[in-house]
Amino acid sequence: MRVKELMKKHIVTVLPTMTLHQAAVVLSAAGADQAFVVNNEGQFVGLINQMGFIKALANRDTMKKSVQDIITNNVVSLSPTRRINNDLEEQFSVHQCNSFPVVDALNRPLGILWRTDVVTYLSEQSQFLAEELHAIVDSLYNGVTAVNSEGIVTLFNAAAETITGLNAEVVIGHHVDDVLPNTGLSRVLETRLAEINQQQNIGNCKIITNRSPILSHNKVIGSVAVFQDITELQNVAAELENVKSLKSTLESAIESIFEGIVIVNRTGKITMINQAYCDFLGVDRAKVIGKPVVDIIPNTRMHVVAQDGKAEITDIQRINQHNCVVTRIPIVKDGETVGAVGKVVFKDVKDLKILSNKLNKLELEVEYYKEELRKVYGGKYTFESIIGENEKMQWLKSIAVKAAKGNSTVLILGESGTGKEVFAQAIHNESRRNKGAFIKVNCAALPENLLETELFGYDEGAFTGAKKGGKPGKFELANGGTIFLDEIGDMPISMQVKLLRVLQEREFERVGGTKTISLDLRVIAATNRDLTKMIEQGAFRQDLYYRLDIISLAIPPLRERVGDIPALCDLLLKKINKQVQHCVEGVSEAALGLLMDYRWPGNVRELENILERAVNLIDEDEILIKPEHLPPIVKKIGKVKEQMENADNLADMLGDTEKQAILKALEEAGGNKSKAAKILGIHRSGFYQKLQKYNIK
């Protein structure tokens, strides 16, 4: 603490020229017993106090005296920034005063520092320091005992209590030899010599202690012992044994390695080398340990790596007519390079080439199996695979692209063969889950008793015949990716309840299991059924429908987008040509007309089947699919249309002839409708119907 923080700022000032009466009035009004005397510039020049007034009263000419006559000039002032310590307390005694004036750099009074305040502060500080020192000593892990010059115990910390089993209240205040025999502290008081690393028994506890005299002004005022349970050192010794054992194990491991290993210190001298490297170099290991590595290994750079700390990976080094592949790694400890370790990866580059060829072959196999796995568990279709210039199809693709960016459930509606799975795979491949699996489940193809185990898997022993180790379900396989629940409308009600829980909780348990498996996947469902009608009929749960119908895509049937058939034919023929090893360039206009007239109850899937049939039937020298290559049902639709068109033309011709005959009969009958009917030989009511048909009045 500094003077300015402890001083009293309330001060009284008087001028040297003031009379004692005037000064007394000022002191009385302020309730003070002393005042600062300042000159006209406000600078401190001295003090007046009660003692000065008393001395002045002893003289008869008191009324004629002024402040100047009783001023005390022998005053030591303090700077406000000076620290308060024990030296300040000593100065009070030296100058025999109760206070110090505090002045600034221009000698102007700022306040007054009273002796009582300093004493109180220093006393509190001493008490605080004593308590802090006691707390520090009490928190030490080692036991601490101290005695005064008479051998009386003055300190016994908590660790000492724990180690000795004695209570501090019982020990402190008693002579050390009475409560802690054989401590040696009394001997240290006499000899004034420290005793280091001394073993001692205290009860059933064996300790190691350091004893030292406490000196003050070259006088022994006590002694202190710091000790700890020897068990700790025994633990350290055990750890050292473990380190030795670990070193031995490391040396054995290095020795058993087929490749050459060498270790050097920072100066490049060999500290360890295995027998494999010695055999390769043709040297005696006992003779090379401690030698510079440059003298033992040709063309080495181990000493360089040990100095600059830069690793050298798979470097080529010429050793005994061999182009070796070596690696040099710096050994770093506490951020400092202390050595290096070197390894002969390949004794000759030819070995590397052989291994490289093997690795290339393995990589090709891995890529093949990865591709096969992707075909099984991944999605092969993207949004580029979806063909269609139809306005609704373009709108559906834009919605699907947006849906792919999120993680919400998607419900795809549409007839069989419209491409619901294509949309599902495209959404998966466009999403952030495209690296995960795309797992398809056909809810209509599995019987109810197998659907639960297929979806959720089962644990070992869940039922008779359960596979050993259990089996993961489709949800578990799709974790991190996408699960496609096809034909969701055919899922039994009992399974709909369990599926709803999984969608809500994003967790499930295997059949017969107790472990909860958390899910992080995307759910895409599809159906060709009207779920709203099924809800009304009680065949589909309404709450499950709302959970699925977050983003809905209704794919139009092919008959509603016949304009896309030419582009679909081009795409499908490219795929079919690869499968059947045929080169069909396209579809003739006549055949394309038949395809566009067909109603396509099987949609795009049916179109692909018809094109594949045509490609298999086409002659090798033909490059276009013609009407004769199409199945009868497609050609039949074309003939029916032609017949209908011809029938329409004949009906029009007959109608014109009949109308002309009616007009001629009316003209011959003079407009009499009954006579005109007789002329034509038809009943009068039938004649009126024909008049109305042809709008004849």
C-alpha positions, 0 to 999 in steps of 0.5 A: 500500500502507498501513503496516498491510500492511507493518509487523511485528506482532511487537513487544516492550513494557516498562514505564518502571518496569522495571529495565534488568536486567529489560528486558534479560531481556525483549529477550533472550528475544524476540531483539529489539534494541529495545522499545516503552515503554508506560505502565500504560494500554498507551499508547506513550511511547517506545523503548529500544534497544541504544544506550541500554543501552550508554550505561547501561553506561558509568555505574557505577550501572547496576544502579540505573537503570530503563527510564525512564532510557534511554528515547528520547522523540523518536520519530515514530509512524505511523498504520496507514492511512497510505500508503507513498510516497517521503516516508516514506523521506525521513522516515527520513533526517530523523529518523535512525532505522531504524524507526517505531512504528505506533500506533492512535488511542489511541496503543497500539502495533500494530507496527513499520515497518522502513526496510529493508522500506520501501526494498525495497517502494519499489524493487519499486514503482519497478521495476514502474512502470518496466516498466508504463510501458515496456509502455504505450509499447511498445503505442502505435500511434505511434512514440516515441523519447526521449533524455537530456540528452546526446542518448543514445537511452534509449527506442525502442518497438516502433512506432518499430522497425516504422516505421523498420525499425531494431532497438531494440538497435542504437539505444538507447545511441547518440547520436541523430544517429548512428543517427537523423539529422535527428530534431531531438531535439538541436535541441530539447535546445538550444532547449527549444522544442517542434516540432509536426507536422513532416514528416521522412524516415527511410530510405524512410519519411515521417513526421509527428512532434511533438518536445517537451523533457522538463523536471524542476524547470525543467531540460531532462533530455531530449527525446521525439519521437512520430511516425507514418507519413504513410500513415495521414494519407493514408488519412484524407484519402482517407476525407475524399474519400469523405465528400465524394463520398458527400455529393455523391451524397446531394445528387444523390439528394435532387435526383432525388426527385420529392417535395419534400425540405427539411433544417434544422439545430437552429435551424430554418435551411434547410441543404438543399432540392431543386429539386422543393420549390423549384418547388412553393413558387415560390422560388429555392433559392440565396436560401433556403439558410441562411434560417429555414424559417418564412420560406420554408414556410407553416405549417411545423413543421420548427423544432419537430421540430428542437427537441423531436426528436419525429417527425410522420408524415403530417401535413396542412399547408396550402401554397399552396392545397393540403392537403399530406400531409407527414412530419417526422423529427428527425435524431439524432446521438450521442443528440442532435437536430441537425436535421430532414428534411421530405418532402412525401408528397402535394402534395394529399390528393386524390392520397392518396385516389386511391392509397388506392383503388388500395391497397384494390383491391390488398389485395382482390386479395392477400387473394383470391390468399392464400385461393386459395394457402391452398386449394392449399397449406393445410388447410381442415379443423379438428377442428370439421369432424370429425362424430361422437358415436361413442365411438371417434371422440370418443376419436380426436379427443382423441388427435389434439388432443394429438398436434397440440401436439407434432411427432411423426410421426402414422400414420393408418389406415383404409379409403378414404373414412373421413376420413384427410385430414380428420384430417391437416388438423385436426392441422396447423391445430391445431398451431404450424405452422398458418401453414405449408403443408400439402402432400399427396402421394398415393404411390399416384398417382405412378409410381416413376420420378417419385416421387423427383423429386416428393418431393425436387425436382431441380436444373437439368441433373439429367436430360434435360428438367429444368426450367431452375433446377430444381424444389423437391420436396414436402418443400421446399415443406412446410418449416415446415409439414406434409407428408401422405404419403397411401397410404404403403403403396403406396410402392415399397421403393426409395423407402421407404429414402430416406424413412427417411433423411429422417425420421431425418436431417431433411435431404435433397438434390435429385435431381442436387444437392449442397446439403443442405437441412435440414428443419423439418416435421411428417410425417403418413402414412396408409394403408388397407392392413395394414402389419403383414401387408405387413412379413411379406410383405416389401412394407414396411420394418419400420424405416420402420413403426416410424419412422412409427408413433409416434402411431397413429390407426385411424379406424373405418369408417362402418358401425361408427358409423351413429349419426353418419349423421344429423349427417353428412347435415346437414353434407354437405348444407350443403356440397352446397347451396352447390355446386349452388345448391339448398336441400335441408333434410334427409333423410326418415325413410324415406330415412334408414332406408335410409342407416343400413341400407346397409353403406357400403363407400366410407364417408363419401366414398360418403355424400357422393356419394349425397347429391350425386346425390340433390340433383341429382335432387330436384325444385325444390319438394321440400326433403327427400331421399326413398327414390326419390331414392336410388340402386338399390343403397341401395334394394335393400338395404332391399328385401332386409331387408324380404324377409328379415323377411317370410321370417322371419315365414312360417318361424315360422308354418310351424314352428308348424303343423308342430309342432302336426301332429306333436303331434296325430299322436303323440296319435292313435298313443298315443305310438308314434313309428313309427305317428305317422310313418306317419300323417304319411307321412314316414320314421321318421328324418326324423320323429326329426329333427323331434322333436329340432328342436322339442324334443318328447320 
